Amino acid sequence: MSLATLSQVLQPALKEGYAVAGLVVLGWEDARAYVAAAEAEGAPVILQAGPSCRAHTPLSVLGAMFRSLGEGASVPVVAHLDHGRTAEECREAIACGFTSVMYDGSRDPLDQNVEATAAIAEMAHEAGVSCEGEIGFVGYAEGEASARTDPGDAARFARETGVDAMAISVGNVHLQQTAAAEIDMEALRAIEAVTDVPLVIHGGSGVPAETRRDLASNSRICKFNIGTELRMAFGQALRQAIDRDPERFDRVAILREIEEPICTAARTVIRGIGPQETVLRSA
């Protein structure tokens, strides 16, 4: 199936009642493990390059890495820029081969967010690339507080920006290490009543697995961003690999042992929200 745009994987999810995992990448080992997990589950996957990843790896390298993995995959793989903060950053990602960009204007006033996101969505679409935007603000555990998404603002944002997916704030929080987020279903239903674009939950690690499954099957939420729980799994696997042989220093040998547990953790995430036939086959 190779590389795909965000729209190409979310529209089938919306129609068939499942969601696609947007998995936050920090390096080669986890990116490769995520694609292996998606192939094992027979489901699409979204490889996401967020700000922390981009801080130490250039977009040109990430774009080439994501494309290489996607072009060799047997399932659809989206190369996605997560939380792009400027038009230039989104433009560079498109030039580097990303098939999807997210522009995050959620901290800006509504008019400014709508105008900027619409311009980036137009730029992306002209290049054959998808665009995700955010309305409301998804806060951070032990950091900035969230600002819930107003349904009226969401309706205007979806209508005037032309985004392919819309991230919303309905109780979800970034960087939450325990699955304790309570999704405001009343707010979600109000947003669904006035919009028809696929919806996105950032901070998906903080949403209980059973809630993720229910939302994937019974709402317009078609994408969950998952980072923290997989980073925690990576850290645990890394410590165990080092502790097994404290004298070992070869990073390739150590990291080789990380990919299988990360693949297993990613499979659990993908299976929990993915197409029903994937759930049945994996049971």
C-alpha positions, 0 to 999 in steps of 0.5 A, a space after each residue: 500500500 505504501 505511502 498515503 495521505 492523512 485523508 486517505 487513511 482517515 476517510 475509510 476509518 470514518 466510514 467504517 467505524 475505527 480509528 488510526 494510530 498516530 504514533 510519535 516517533 523519536 528515532 529509527 528504532 521506534 519508527 521501524 517498530 511501529 511500521 512492523 506493528 502496523 503490518 502485523 495487525 494489517 492496519 494503517 499507521 501514521 508516523 508522527 514527527 513532533 517538536 521534540 523529534 525535530 529538535 534533534 533530527 532535521 526534517 530532511 532526514 525524517 522525511 527520507 526515513 518515513 518515506 523509506 519505511 512507507 514505500 517498503 510497507 504492506 500497509 498504508 503509512 502516513 508521514 506526518 508533521 505533528 504540531 507545526 508551528 509556522 507556515 515555513 515549517 509546514 512548507 519545509 516538511 512538504 518539500 521533504 516528502 511528508 504526506 501530511 502536516 499539522 499546523 498548530 495555531 491553537 494558542 492564537 486568537 480564533 480569527 488568526 488560527 482560522 486564517 493561518 490554518 486555511 492558508 496552510 491547508 491550501 498550500 498542502 492541498 496544492 501539493 497533494 498533501 493533507 492538513 490537520 488543524 487544532 481548535 481549542 487547546 489541548 493542554 499538558 499534564 503538569 503544564 499549560 491548562 487546556 481550553 475546551 473546544 467551543 462547538 461554534 468555533 469548531 464549526 467555523 474552523 472546519 468550514 473556513 479552513 478546509 482541513 482534512 482532520 480537526 484536533 479538539 480539546 474535550 478532556 484529553 491532555 498531552 503527556 499524561 502518564 496514567 490513563 485517567 483522562 475523562 472525555 466530555 461526551 456532551 461536548 464531543 457530541 455537540 462538536 459532532 453535530 456541527 462538523 463533518 470532518 474526521 476528529 483527532 484526539 491528542 494526548 491519547 495515552 491519557 485516555 483509557 483503552 476501553 474509552 479509545 475503543 468506544 470512541 473509535 467505534 461510536 464517534 467521529 474520532 478517527 485518529 488518536 495521537 499516542 506518544 507517552 505510553 510508547 516512550 515509557 515502554 521504550 524506556 523500560 525496555 532500554 533499562 532492561 536491555 542494559 541491565 541484562 549486561 551492564 558491561 555491554 556498550 554497543 548501542 546497535 546490540 542494545 537497541 536491537 533488543 528494544 524493537 520487539 517490545 516496542 512493536 508489541 506495545 504499538 500492536 496493542 495500541 493499533 489493535 485497540 482502535 483499529 478495523 474490526 477485522 484486525 481485532 477479530 484476527 488478533 483475538 
